[in-house]
Amino acid sequence: MNNSGDNDGRWYPDHPFVGVGALVVKDGRCLLIQRGKEPSKGKWSIPGGKVELGETIESAVRREVLEECGIDIIVLKILEATDSIIRD
């Protein structure tokens, strides 16, 4: 399907996107970021993003937190896997 005008193929994808999000907690406080890009630009979220080809979930979440927040984290546990499928 043609994805012209579709930022990165998310609206009408021809393959699945795998994403990660990190629940970073220190001293009883949770790290949030304000999204700078669509989807959900301007909204508050946990840091995260797409898994790159050949990357493990753990390395992807560590990379995303480092890129977005400048923090090198230790992944203690994978909490959950969920689906996010938005249909017309």
C-alpha positions in Angstrom: 0.0 0.0 0.0 1.2 3.5 -0.7 2.3 5.4 2.4 2.7 8.8 0.8 1.9 11.5 3.4 2.2 8.9 6.1 5.1 9.9 8.3 6.9 6.6 8.6 4.3 4.0 7.5 2.5 3.7 10.8 -1.0 4.5 9.6 -1.1 1.8 6.8 1.9 -0.4 7.5 3.0 -3.3 5.3 4.9 -4.9 8.3 4.6 -4.9 12.1 6.3 -2.2 14.2 7.8 -3.4 17.5 8.2 -0.8 20.1 9.5 -0.6 23.7 8.9 1.7 26.6 10.8 2.0 29.8 9.4 2.4 33.3 12.4 4.1 34.9 12.0 4.5 38.7 14.5 6.0 41.1 13.8 7.1 44.7 10.1 6.4 44.3 9.8 8.7 41.3 9.0 7.7 37.7 10.7 9.3 34.6 8.4 10.9 32.0 9.2 12.6 28.8 7.2 15.1 26.7 6.9 13.7 23.2 8.5 15.8 20.6 7.2 14.0 17.5 4.0 12.4 16.3 2.3 10.2 17.3 1.0 12.0 20.4 3.4 15.0 20.1 3.3 17.2 23.2 1.8 14.4 25.4 3.6 13.0 28.4 4.9 9.4 28.1 7.4 6.9 29.3 10.6 7.0 27.2 10.8 4.5 24.3 10.6 3.9 20.6 11.0 1.4 17.9 13.1 -1.8 18.0 15.7 -1.8 15.3 16.4 -4.8 13.1 18.7 -7.3 14.9 18.2 -5.6 18.3 17.0 -7.3 21.5 14.2 -5.7 23.5 16.6 -5.0 26.3 19.2 -3.3 24.1 16.4 -1.3 22.4 15.0 0.0 25.6 18.4 0.9 26.9 19.3 2.7 23.7 16.0 4.6 23.6 16.4 5.9 27.2 20.0 6.9 26.5 19.0 8.7 23.3 16.0 10.5 24.8 17.2 11.2 28.3 21.0 10.7 28.4 20.6 8.0 31.1 22.2 4.6 30.9 19.8 2.2 32.6 19.9 -1.3 33.8 16.9 -3.4 32.7 15.7 -5.5 35.7 12.6 -7.0 34.2 10.5 -7.2 31.1 7.0 -6.3 32.4 4.5 -6.8 29.7 3.8 -7.2 26.0 0.7 -5.5 24.5 -0.9 -4.9 21.1 -1.7 -1.5 19.7 -3.7 -1.9 16.6 -5.7 1.1 15.3 -8.2 0.4 12.6 -10.2 2.8 10.4 
